[in-house]
Amino acid sequence: MDAEREHLQFLSMFFYAVGALAAMMTLIPALGLFLAAEMQQPGEPLPFALAERLGLPTAATLAGLLFAAGLLLFILMTRAGMLLRRCQGYRFCLAVAWAACLFVPIGTLLGGVTVSILKRPATQRLFAANDAPQPRV
C-alpha cells in the first residue's frame, strides 16, 4: 500500500507541473495576437498569420477559447493532483487522466501512466478505503 501511495504522490506533483505548463502554453496565441495588433500600423495587414486569414475578431475569439480551454485543463489537473495526493475521487482522477492525453506529448505520457497506475487493484482498494463515507458523530 505504501508503494501505491508513493506512486500517487509522485503523479500528483506531475499533475501540478503539467497543468501549469498547459496553462502557460495557451497564453502564446493570445499574446501573439495582442502583440501583432499593437504593432500594426494603420492601413497595414496584421503581422499574424491566423488573424490575417480569419480576421481579427475571429482570431481573437479563437485565442480566447483556447485560453479558456487551457485554463480549464489547468484547473482540472490541479484538482486531480490534490485528489491523487489524498487518494480520493477515483473516477474524477481517471477522467482527468484521460483528458490529459489531449495535451500532446507530455499530457499523453502523464495520462497513460496515470491510467495504468489507477487501474491496479491495489490502487483501487486504496481509493475505495479513502472514499468510503465517514460516520457522522
ABEGO torsion letter per residue (X at the ends): XAAAAAAAAAAAAAAAAAAAAAAAAAAAAAAAAAAAAAABBBGBBBABAAAAAAEAAAAAAAAAAAAAAAAAAAAAAAAAAAAAAAGBGAAAAAAAAAAAAABOAAAAAAAAAAAAAAABAAAAAAAAAAABBBBBX
